[in-house]
Amino acid sequence: MQEAAQDEGATLPSETPLGSEATKPVWRRGFFWVAIAVAFVAWIAFAAYQTILGARLAQSGQTEITLAKQLSNASSVAKELPLPYLHKAEADFGSAYSKFNSWSLKPFSYLPVAGRQLRSLQGLSLASEQVSRIGIGAVTRAHLVLGLPHSAGPARINTLEQLISLANSTVKDLRNINLGPGNALLGPISQRRSKFTTELTHLKQTLSHASDAATAILRIMNGPSTYLVLVANNGEMRAGSGSFLDVGTVSAHGGYLSLGALTPSLDLTLPGEGVPVSGDMGSRWGWLQPGKYWINLGLSPQFPQSAELAAQMWQAATGQHVDGVMTLDVSAIKDLIEASGPIRMPNGSSLGANQVIQFLLHDQYSGLQSASQVGQIQGAREDLLGYLANTAFNQLQGSSVNLSNLSASLADSTTGRHIMLWSSDPTSEAAWTETGSGGATNGTSILASVINRGGNKLDQYLGESESLTISNPGGTVGTDGLPTAKLVVNLRNETPPGQGGYVAGPYPGLGTSYGEYVGYLALYIPGIASQVRVPNTASVTTEGKDGPSHLIAIPIDLLPGQSKSFETTFRLPYEHGSFHVVPSGRIPSDIWQFRGKQFFGNVPITLNW
């Protein structure tokens, strides 16, 4: 009975439903969490893969953009050569955007830090795709404008108007691009965004400047306007240009240009002291009377002040007012002939673009061995230089030309100071300055030029090279920790035997011998520099401010086969910065060396320290 009572009072275990958590084996519960972990890791891995793939696609797109930029000149655009690279870039950037915008990365967009990085990558990829697409449209439209020949007159006016419209609309499209968030970004993303911003800003500025320059050209072409033309010979160099040996005017109206007869500059020598020369030109070079002798106008590389003086000289000599001034040298004449076609010479022969430089600098003087002969052909030689310039120029007006070839040729000439432009109109002058065709320098410009004073054409045989080095902070001059720059200019007279007297001299009355190069090494040091010194030179002809630069002119005298080096040092105001090497205008070009690399000095160069 007691056992029965005990049985009745006992609590029986409750019945557990089948399939409850308590009935699952431990290994099954562990498998569930492992599966969750594996799925999470797989998601993270896939998200990382998408990010890496997106980054690779973006890098591939950037490579294509770089290749397209190398084909951005007028000739390449007219042939649509950049299009394959732009199409590939558009596809790569679009795919990169898709990767960065995939479902696997969506959750990260809600996180405060990671989400900002992701949105920035999405914005940069989308912006890059848009830039590529805008580039495709611009190249396609430019091809339609530039690809066909254009005759002078109203048709050329219409072409300029279309190019201006294209540049302006492209800038407008680029301004609407959104790069995404730019604050609190991680290093690599921040650097990429900063680089993109810089390049996009540069692209917009370049297009804006091109539009301004085209507008200035349109203003000239519509006319009526008159520009003074100075034709230079690079065989007898000045600072950043050749000597101005022929002078004339070009008139424009309704899209037509007419270059009148060119007169030897010697015949236009002004009486007395000539036009008064003031400012830095007068202080540095007034003793050589650049306001009287046209061949001395180029003693300073500051073309705006030389051009303004030239306009005054022309008015004093002829009574005619001009709206601006332009220069053409031997290289520019070559480019014009390249665009317009071969020149029929007075003797019936034909002269092509690839023959012009050799002919004007050397071959036309063959057989002239005596100094007396030189004086007899002075006017004839200058007239021949003017003849080529005049004929090439007028060929561009009298027939239909390929505008893309002409644009490419003019672009090469203006960047190398072979064509320079100045306008009395402030708006047009600003356009020339912005595009680098105004021949102006700035406080970071540096130029080593050799000024020929021997009355010969030996610059084609004068080898010139420059070596620029920057010391570590705390360099050789001063103790404030700022860097010191050292510029070494190497000159070598490589005149061969057997040259004509007009090429190799000696010029009557100078007391020089055959092949002797006499003149000045004119060093234009950046205006931002201080403590400029020339330690290994005994004498300095002139020194001081010339525009935004500091000038040091050193006399040079080199016999054939002789070499000489000239050194100058100066302090820099910043630990880091850049120089802008001004093209020398020399033929053949001088060569610059900086930090183990060599550069030809016939185009603008930026050197960062």
C-alpha positions as CSV (number, residue, x, y, z in Angstrom):
1,M,0.0,0.0,0.0
2,Q,2.8,2.3,1.0
3,E,4.5,1.5,-2.3
4,A,1.3,2.3,-4.1
5,A,1.0,5.6,-2.3
6,Q,4.5,6.5,-3.1
7,D,3.8,5.7,-6.7
8,E,0.7,7.9,-6.7
9,G,2.5,10.9,-5.2
10,A,5.5,10.7,-7.6
11,T,5.8,13.3,-10.3
12,L,6.1,11.6,-13.7
13,P,8.3,13.2,-16.4
14,S,6.3,15.2,-18.9
15,E,6.1,14.1,-22.4
16,T,8.6,15.9,-24.8
17,P,7.3,16.7,-28.3
18,L,9.1,15.0,-31.1
19,G,11.5,17.3,-33.0
20,S,12.0,19.9,-30.3
21,E,15.4,21.6,-29.8
22,A,16.1,19.4,-26.8
23,T,15.8,16.3,-28.9
24,K,18.4,17.6,-31.6
25,P,21.8,16.1,-31.4
26,V,24.6,18.5,-30.5
27,W,26.3,17.9,-33.9
28,R,23.2,19.2,-35.8
29,R,23.1,22.5,-33.8
30,G,26.9,23.0,-34.5
31,F,26.4,22.4,-38.2
32,F,23.8,25.2,-38.3
33,W,26.2,27.8,-36.9
34,V,29.0,26.5,-39.1
35,A,26.8,26.9,-42.1
36,I,26.0,30.5,-41.0
37,A,29.7,31.3,-40.6
38,V,30.6,29.7,-43.9
39,A,27.9,31.7,-45.7
40,F,29.1,34.9,-44.0
41,V,32.7,34.3,-45.0
42,A,31.6,33.4,-48.5
43,W,29.6,36.7,-48.7
44,I,32.6,38.7,-47.4
45,A,34.9,36.9,-49.9
46,F,32.5,37.6,-52.8
47,A,32.1,41.2,-51.7
48,A,35.9,41.5,-51.6
49,Y,36.2,39.8,-55.0
50,Q,33.7,42.3,-56.4
51,T,35.6,45.2,-54.9
52,I,38.9,43.9,-56.3
53,L,37.4,43.3,-59.7
54,G,35.9,46.7,-59.7
55,A,39.2,48.3,-58.8
56,R,40.9,46.4,-61.7
57,L,38.3,47.5,-64.1
58,A,38.6,51.1,-63.0
59,Q,42.4,50.8,-63.4
60,S,42.0,49.4,-66.9
61,G,39.7,52.2,-67.8
62,Q,42.2,54.7,-66.5
63,T,44.9,53.1,-68.7
64,E,42.6,53.5,-71.7
65,I,41.9,57.2,-70.9
66,T,45.7,57.8,-70.7
67,L,46.1,56.3,-74.2
68,A,43.2,58.4,-75.5
69,K,44.8,61.6,-74.1
70,Q,48.0,60.8,-76.0
71,L,45.9,61.0,-79.2
72,S,44.0,64.2,-78.3
73,N,45.7,66.5,-80.9
74,A,43.6,67.9,-83.8
75,S,45.0,65.5,-86.4
76,S,44.2,62.4,-84.3
77,V,40.8,63.7,-83.3
78,A,39.9,64.3,-87.0
79,K,40.7,60.6,-87.7
80,E,38.8,59.5,-84.5
81,L,41.8,57.7,-83.2
82,P,40.9,58.2,-79.6
83,L,37.5,56.5,-80.0
84,P,38.5,52.8,-79.5
85,Y,40.2,53.7,-76.2
86,L,37.3,55.9,-75.0
87,H,34.8,53.2,-75.8
88,K,36.9,50.6,-73.9
89,A,37.2,53.0,-71.0
90,E,33.5,53.6,-70.9
91,A,32.8,49.9,-70.8
92,D,35.4,49.3,-68.1
93,F,34.2,52.1,-65.9
94,G,30.6,51.0,-66.4
95,S,31.5,47.5,-65.3
96,A,33.4,48.8,-62.3
97,Y,30.4,50.8,-61.3
98,S,28.2,47.6,-61.5
99,K,30.7,45.8,-59.3
100,F,30.8,48.5,-56.7
101,N,27.0,48.7,-56.8
102,S,26.4,44.9,-56.6
103,W,24.0,43.3,-54.1
104,S,26.9,41.8,-52.2
105,L,28.2,45.3,-51.3
106,K,24.8,46.8,-50.6
107,P,24.8,46.2,-46.8
108,F,28.1,48.1,-46.5
109,S,26.5,51.2,-47.9
110,Y,24.5,51.6,-44.6
111,L,27.7,51.6,-42.5
112,P,29.0,55.1,-41.6
113,V,32.6,54.7,-42.5
114,A,32.6,51.8,-45.0
115,G,29.5,53.2,-46.7
116,R,31.2,56.5,-47.4
117,Q,34.2,54.7,-49.0
118,L,31.8,52.5,-51.1
119,R,29.7,55.5,-52.2
120,S,32.9,57.3,-53.2
121,L,34.0,54.4,-55.4
122,Q,30.6,54.2,-57.0
123,G,30.7,58.0,-57.6
124,L,34.2,57.9,-59.1
125,S,33.4,55.0,-61.4
126,L,30.2,56.5,-62.6
127,A,31.9,59.9,-63.1
128,S,34.7,58.3,-65.1
129,E,32.1,56.5,-67.3
130,Q,30.4,59.8,-67.9
131,V,33.7,61.5,-68.8
132,S,34.4,58.7,-71.3
133,R,30.9,59.1,-72.8
134,I,31.3,62.8,-73.0
135,G,34.7,62.4,-74.7
136,I,33.2,60.0,-77.3
137,G,30.6,62.6,-78.2
138,A,33.1,65.4,-78.4
139,V,35.5,63.4,-80.6
140,T,32.7,62.3,-82.9
141,R,31.4,65.9,-83.3
142,A,35.0,67.3,-83.7
143,H,35.6,64.7,-86.4
144,L,32.6,66.0,-88.4
145,V,34.0,69.6,-88.1
146,L,37.7,68.9,-88.6
147,G,37.7,65.9,-90.9
148,L,36.8,67.7,-94.1
149,P,38.7,70.4,-96.0
150,H,37.6,74.0,-95.3
151,S,38.0,76.9,-97.6
152,A,38.8,80.4,-96.5
153,G,36.1,83.0,-95.9
154,P,32.6,82.3,-94.4
155,A,33.2,78.6,-94.3
156,R,36.2,79.0,-92.0
157,I,34.2,81.4,-89.8
158,N,31.5,78.7,-89.5
159,T,34.0,76.1,-88.6
160,L,35.4,78.2,-85.8
161,E,31.9,78.9,-84.4
162,Q,31.2,75.2,-84.4
163,L,34.4,74.4,-82.6
164,I,33.7,77.1,-80.0
165,S,30.2,75.7,-79.4
166,L,31.6,72.2,-79.1
167,A,34.2,73.3,-76.5
168,N,31.6,75.2,-74.5
169,S,29.0,72.4,-74.5
170,T,31.6,69.9,-73.5
171,V,32.7,72.0,-70.5
172,K,29.1,72.4,-69.5
173,D,28.6,68.6,-69.5
174,L,31.8,68.1,-67.5
175,R,30.6,70.6,-64.9
176,N,27.5,68.5,-64.2
177,I,29.5,65.5,-63.1
178,N,29.2,64.4,-59.5
179,L,32.2,62.7,-58.0
180,G,30.4,61.4,-54.9
181,P,31.5,62.0,-51.2
182,G,35.0,63.5,-50.7
183,N,35.4,63.8,-47.0
184,A,37.0,61.3,-44.5
185,L,38.1,58.9,-47.3
186,L,40.8,56.2,-46.8
187,G,44.2,57.0,-48.3
188,P,44.1,55.1,-51.7
189,I,40.5,56.3,-52.4
190,S,41.3,59.8,-51.3
191,Q,44.3,59.9,-53.6
192,R,42.4,58.5,-56.5
193,R,39.6,61.1,-56.0
194,S,42.1,63.9,-55.7
195,K,43.9,62.8,-58.9
196,F,40.5,62.6,-60.7
197,T,39.5,66.0,-59.5
198,T,42.8,67.5,-60.7
199,E,42.6,66.0,-64.1
200,L,39.0,66.9,-64.6
201,T,39.7,70.5,-63.6
202,H,42.7,70.6,-66.0
203,L,40.5,69.2,-68.8
204,K,37.8,71.8,-68.2
205,Q,40.4,74.6,-68.1
206,T,42.1,73.4,-71.3
207,L,38.7,73.3,-73.1
208,S,37.8,76.8,-71.8
209,H,41.2,78.2,-72.8
210,A,40.8,76.6,-76.3
211,S,37.3,78.2,-76.6
212,D,38.7,81.6,-75.5
213,A,41.6,81.3,-78.1
214,A,39.2,80.2,-80.8
215,T,37.0,83.2,-80.0
216,A,40.0,85.5,-80.2
217,I,40.9,84.0,-83.6
218,L,37.2,84.4,-84.7
219,R,37.4,88.1,-83.6
220,I,40.5,88.5,-85.8
221,M,39.0,86.6,-88.8
222,N,35.8,88.5,-88.7
223,G,37.8,91.7,-88.8
224,P,38.5,94.2,-90.0
225,S,41.8,93.8,-88.2
226,T,45.5,94.1,-88.9
227,Y,48.4,92.3,-87.3
228,L,52.1,93.0,-87.6
229,V,54.1,90.0,-88.7
230,L,57.7,89.4,-87.7
231,V,59.5,86.6,-89.5
232,A,62.5,85.2,-87.6
233,N,65.5,83.2,-88.6
234,N,66.6,80.5,-86.0
235,G,70.1,80.4,-87.4
236,E,70.7,83.7,-85.6
237,M,69.1,83.3,-82.2
238,R,67.8,85.7,-79.6
239,A,66.2,84.9,-76.3
240,G,63.5,82.3,-77.0
241,S,63.2,83.2,-80.7
242,G,65.2,83.9,-83.8
243,S,66.2,87.3,-85.1
244,F,63.4,89.2,-86.7
245,L,64.6,89.7,-90.3
246,D,61.4,90.4,-92.2
247,V,58.4,92.6,-91.3
248,G,55.0,93.1,-92.8
249,T,51.3,93.0,-92.0
250,V,48.4,90.6,-92.3
251,S,44.8,91.9,-92.8
252,A,41.7,90.0,-92.0
253,H,38.0,90.5,-92.9
254,G,35.1,88.1,-93.3
255,G,37.2,85.0,-92.8
256,Y,39.8,86.0,-95.4
257,L,43.5,86.7,-94.5
258,S,45.9,88.6,-96.7
259,L,49.6,88.8,-95.9
260,G,51.2,91.7,-97.7
261,A,54.7,92.1,-99.0
262,L,57.4,91.5,-96.3
263,T,60.2,94.1,-96.0
264,P,63.7,93.3,-94.7
265,S,63.9,94.6,-91.2
266,L,67.2,96.3,-92.0
267,D,65.4,98.6,-94.4
268,L,63.1,99.7,-91.6
269,T,65.8,100.8,-89.1
270,L,64.4,103.8,-87.4
271,P,66.3,107.1,-87.4
272,G,68.0,108.6,-84.4
273,E,67.4,106.7,-81.1
274,G,64.3,105.1,-82.5
275,V,61.3,104.5,-80.2
276,P,62.1,105.1,-76.5
277,V,62.5,101.8,-74.6
278,S,61.3,101.8,-71.0
279,G,60.8,99.2,-68.2
280,D,62.9,96.1,-67.8
281,M,63.7,96.0,-71.5
282,G,65.3,99.4,-71.3
283,S,67.1,98.7,-68.1
284,R,68.6,95.4,-69.2
285,W,69.0,95.8,-73.0
286,G,68.5,99.5,-73.8
287,W,72.2,99.9,-74.7
288,L,71.6,97.6,-77.8
289,Q,68.8,100.0,-79.0
290,P,65.9,97.4,-79.5
291,G,63.6,100.4,-80.3
292,K,65.8,101.2,-83.3
293,Y,67.0,97.8,-84.7
294,W,64.3,95.2,-85.3
295,I,66.8,92.3,-85.0
296,N,67.3,93.2,-81.3
297,L,63.6,93.1,-80.4
298,G,64.0,89.5,-79.3
299,L,66.7,90.1,-76.7
300,S,64.1,89.4,-73.9
301,P,61.8,86.4,-73.9
302,Q,59.0,88.6,-72.6
303,F,57.2,88.7,-75.9
304,P,54.3,91.0,-74.8
305,Q,56.8,93.9,-74.1
306,S,58.7,93.2,-77.3
307,A,55.5,93.0,-79.3
308,E,54.2,96.3,-77.9
309,L,57.5,97.9,-78.8
310,A,57.3,96.5,-82.3
311,A,53.8,97.9,-82.8
312,Q,55.1,101.3,-81.8
313,M,58.2,101.0,-84.1
314,W,55.9,100.0,-87.1
315,Q,53.7,103.0,-86.5
316,A,56.8,105.2,-86.3
317,A,58.2,103.8,-89.5
318,T,55.0,103.6,-91.6
319,G,52.3,105.6,-89.8
320,Q,50.0,102.5,-89.6
321,H,48.4,101.3,-86.4
322,V,48.2,97.6,-85.9
323,D,45.8,95.6,-83.6
324,G,48.4,93.0,-82.6
325,V,51.7,91.3,-83.4
326,M,52.6,87.7,-84.5
327,T,55.8,86.0,-85.1
328,L,56.7,83.2,-87.6
329,D,60.1,81.5,-87.6
330,V,61.7,78.8,-89.7
331,S,59.9,75.9,-87.9
332,A,56.6,77.7,-88.2
333,I,57.1,78.2,-91.9
334,K,57.8,74.4,-92.2
335,D,54.5,73.7,-90.4
336,L,52.6,76.1,-92.6
337,I,54.0,74.4,-95.8
338,E,53.2,71.0,-94.2
339,A,49.5,72.1,-94.1
340,S,49.4,74.0,-97.4
341,G,51.6,72.0,-99.7
342,P,55.0,72.4,-101.4
343,I,56.2,75.9,-102.4
344,R,57.1,76.7,-106.0
345,M,60.4,78.6,-105.8
346,P,61.4,81.5,-108.0
347,N,63.8,79.3,-110.0
348,G,60.9,76.8,-110.7
349,S,61.9,74.1,-108.2
350,S,59.6,72.8,-105.6
351,L,60.4,73.0,-101.9
352,G,58.6,70.6,-99.5
353,A,58.0,70.9,-95.7
354,N,60.8,68.4,-94.9
355,Q,63.3,70.5,-96.9
356,V,62.5,73.9,-95.4
357,I,64.7,74.0,-92.3
358,Q,67.8,72.7,-94.0
359,F,67.3,75.1,-96.9
360,L,66.7,78.3,-94.8
361,L,69.4,77.6,-92.3
362,H,72.1,76.3,-94.6
363,D,71.5,75.3,-98.2
364,Q,70.5,78.7,-99.5
365,Y,74.0,80.0,-98.5
366,S,76.0,77.3,-100.3
367,G,79.0,78.6,-102.2
368,L,79.1,81.9,-100.4
369,Q,82.7,81.8,-99.0
370,S,83.7,85.4,-98.7
371,A,82.6,88.1,-96.4
372,S,82.2,90.5,-99.3
373,Q,79.7,88.2,-100.9
374,V,77.7,88.2,-97.7
375,G,77.0,92.0,-97.9
376,Q,76.0,91.7,-101.5
377,I,73.2,89.1,-100.9
378,Q,71.9,90.5,-97.6
379,G,68.6,91.8,-99.0
380,A,68.1,88.8,-101.4
381,R,68.5,86.4,-98.5
382,E,66.0,88.2,-96.3
383,D,63.6,88.5,-99.2
384,L,63.8,84.7,-99.7
385,L,62.9,84.0,-96.1
386,G,60.0,86.4,-96.5
387,Y,59.0,84.8,-99.9
388,L,58.6,81.4,-98.3
389,A,56.6,82.8,-95.4
390,N,54.4,84.9,-97.7
391,T,53.8,82.1,-100.2
392,A,53.0,79.5,-97.5
393,F,50.7,81.9,-95.7
394,N,48.8,82.8,-98.8
395,Q,48.5,79.2,-100.0
396,L,46.4,78.6,-96.9
397,Q,44.0,81.3,-98.1
398,G,43.7,80.6,-101.7
399,S,42.7,76.9,-101.6
400,S,40.9,74.4,-99.5
401,V,43.0,73.0,-96.7
402,N,42.6,70.2,-94.2
403,L,41.8,72.1,-91.0
404,S,42.9,69.2,-88.7
405,N,46.4,69.3,-90.2
406,L,46.6,73.0,-90.0
407,S,45.4,73.0,-86.3
408,A,47.9,70.4,-85.4
409,S,50.7,72.3,-87.0
410,L,49.8,75.6,-85.4
411,A,49.5,73.9,-82.0
412,D,53.0,72.5,-82.3
413,S,54.3,75.9,-83.3
414,T,52.7,77.9,-80.6
415,T,53.8,75.6,-77.8
416,G,57.4,75.8,-79.0
417,R,57.5,79.6,-79.3
418,H,57.7,79.3,-83.1
419,I,54.5,81.3,-83.4
420,M,53.7,83.9,-80.8
421,L,50.8,86.3,-80.6
422,W,50.1,89.6,-78.9
423,S,47.0,91.7,-79.0
424,S,46.3,95.3,-77.9
425,D,42.8,94.0,-76.9
426,P,43.0,92.8,-73.3
427,T,40.5,90.0,-73.8
428,S,42.4,88.5,-76.8
429,E,45.7,89.0,-75.0
430,A,44.4,87.0,-72.0
431,A,43.4,84.2,-74.4
432,W,46.9,84.1,-75.9
433,T,48.4,84.0,-72.5
434,E,46.1,81.2,-71.2
435,T,46.9,79.0,-74.2
436,G,50.7,79.5,-74.0
437,S,50.8,81.2,-77.4
438,G,51.5,84.7,-75.9
439,G,55.2,84.2,-75.3
440,A,54.9,85.3,-71.6
441,T,56.7,83.8,-68.7
442,N,55.9,83.6,-65.0
443,G,57.7,83.5,-61.6
444,T,58.5,79.8,-61.9
445,S,59.8,80.0,-65.5
446,I,63.4,79.1,-66.3
447,L,65.2,79.6,-69.6
448,A,68.8,79.3,-70.8
449,S,69.1,81.1,-74.1
450,V,72.1,82.0,-76.2
451,I,72.1,85.3,-78.0
452,N,74.1,85.4,-81.2
453,R,76.1,88.6,-81.7
454,G,78.4,87.4,-84.5
455,G,76.4,88.3,-87.5
456,N,76.4,84.7,-88.7
457,K,74.1,81.7,-88.8
458,L,76.1,79.4,-86.4
459,D,73.3,78.6,-84.0
460,Q,72.6,75.4,-86.0
461,Y,76.1,74.2,-85.0
462,L,76.0,75.3,-81.3
463,G,75.3,72.4,-79.1
464,E,73.5,73.4,-75.9
465,S,72.5,71.3,-72.9
466,E,71.3,72.1,-69.4
467,S,71.6,70.2,-66.2
468,L,69.4,71.1,-63.2
469,T,70.0,69.7,-59.7
470,I,68.2,70.4,-56.5
471,S,70.0,69.9,-53.2
472,N,68.5,68.3,-50.1
473,P,67.1,70.8,-47.5
474,G,70.0,72.5,-45.7
475,G,72.0,72.7,-48.9
476,T,75.1,74.6,-49.9
477,V,73.7,78.1,-49.4
478,G,72.1,79.3,-46.2
479,T,71.1,77.4,-43.1
480,D,67.3,77.7,-43.2
481,G,66.8,74.2,-44.5
482,L,65.4,75.3,-47.9
483,P,66.7,73.7,-51.1
484,T,69.4,75.1,-53.4
485,A,69.2,74.7,-57.2
486,K,72.3,74.5,-59.4
487,L,71.9,75.1,-63.2
488,V,74.8,74.1,-65.4
489,V,74.7,75.1,-69.1
490,N,77.1,73.3,-71.5
491,L,77.9,74.9,-74.8
492,R,80.0,73.4,-77.6
493,N,80.8,75.0,-81.0
494,E,80.5,72.2,-83.6
495,T,81.0,74.3,-86.7
496,P,82.4,72.1,-89.4
497,P,85.0,73.3,-91.9
498,G,84.1,74.5,-95.4
499,Q,81.0,76.6,-94.6
500,G,80.1,79.7,-96.5
501,G,80.9,83.1,-95.1
502,Y,77.3,84.0,-94.5
503,V,76.9,80.9,-92.3
504,A,80.3,80.8,-90.5
505,G,81.6,84.3,-90.8
506,P,83.6,86.3,-90.1
507,Y,81.3,89.3,-90.2
508,P,83.1,92.4,-91.4
509,G,84.3,94.7,-88.6
510,L,83.8,92.4,-85.6
511,G,87.4,91.1,-85.5
512,T,86.2,87.4,-85.3
513,S,87.5,84.4,-87.2
514,Y,85.9,81.6,-89.2
515,G,83.3,79.7,-87.2
516,E,83.8,81.8,-84.0
517,Y,80.7,82.1,-81.9
518,V,80.4,85.3,-79.9
519,G,77.4,86.5,-78.0
520,Y,75.7,86.2,-74.6
521,L,74.4,83.3,-72.5
522,A,71.2,84.8,-71.1
523,L,70.0,82.9,-68.0
524,Y,66.4,83.6,-66.9
525,I,66.1,82.4,-63.4
526,P,62.6,82.0,-61.7
527,G,61.5,85.2,-60.0
528,I,60.6,83.1,-56.9
529,A,64.3,82.4,-56.4
530,S,66.8,84.3,-54.3
531,Q,70.6,84.5,-53.7
532,V,71.3,84.0,-57.4
533,R,75.1,83.5,-57.9
534,V,77.4,82.8,-60.8
535,P,80.5,81.4,-59.0
536,N,82.7,80.5,-62.0
537,T,82.2,83.5,-64.3
538,A,84.4,86.5,-64.1
539,S,82.1,89.0,-65.8
540,V,78.4,89.6,-66.2
541,T,77.2,91.9,-69.0
542,T,73.8,92.7,-67.5
543,E,71.8,91.5,-64.5
544,G,68.5,92.2,-62.9
545,K,64.8,91.9,-63.2
546,D,63.3,91.1,-66.6
547,G,59.5,90.7,-66.2
548,P,58.9,88.0,-63.6
549,S,62.4,86.5,-64.1
550,H,65.9,87.4,-62.9
551,L,68.3,87.8,-65.8
552,I,72.0,87.1,-65.8
553,A,73.7,87.7,-69.2
554,I,77.3,86.3,-69.6
555,P,79.6,87.0,-72.5
556,I,80.6,83.9,-74.5
557,D,83.3,83.4,-77.2
558,L,83.8,79.9,-78.6
559,L,86.1,78.9,-81.5
560,P,85.1,75.8,-83.5
561,G,85.6,72.6,-81.4
562,Q,85.7,74.5,-78.1
563,S,83.3,73.7,-75.2
564,K,82.5,75.6,-72.0
565,S,80.3,75.2,-69.0
566,F,78.6,77.9,-67.0
567,E,77.1,77.4,-63.6
568,T,74.7,79.3,-61.5
569,T,73.1,78.6,-58.1
570,F,70.0,80.0,-56.4
571,R,67.8,79.4,-53.4
572,L,64.3,78.2,-53.6
573,P,61.6,79.5,-51.2
574,Y,59.7,76.1,-50.7
575,E,60.7,72.6,-49.9
576,H,58.6,71.4,-52.8
577,G,57.5,73.1,-56.0
578,S,58.0,73.1,-59.7
579,F,59.9,74.8,-62.5
580,H,58.4,75.6,-65.9
581,V,61.1,75.3,-68.6
582,V,60.5,77.8,-71.4
583,P,61.1,76.5,-74.9
584,S,64.3,78.0,-76.3
585,G,63.1,78.1,-80.0
586,R,66.4,76.6,-81.0
587,I,66.9,74.4,-84.1
588,P,68.1,71.8,-83.2
589,S,66.6,71.8,-79.7
590,D,68.7,72.1,-76.6
591,I,68.5,69.2,-74.1
592,W,67.6,69.4,-70.4
593,Q,68.6,66.8,-67.8
594,F,66.9,66.6,-64.4
595,R,67.0,63.7,-61.9
596,G,68.3,61.2,-64.3
597,K,65.9,62.0,-67.2
598,Q,66.5,64.0,-70.4
599,F,64.0,66.3,-72.1
600,F,64.1,68.2,-75.3
601,G,63.7,71.9,-74.7
602,N,61.5,72.6,-77.8
603,V,58.3,72.2,-75.8
604,P,57.2,73.5,-72.3
605,I,58.4,71.2,-69.5
606,T,57.3,71.1,-65.9
607,L,60.0,69.8,-63.5
608,N,58.8,69.0,-59.9
609,W,61.1,69.1,-56.9
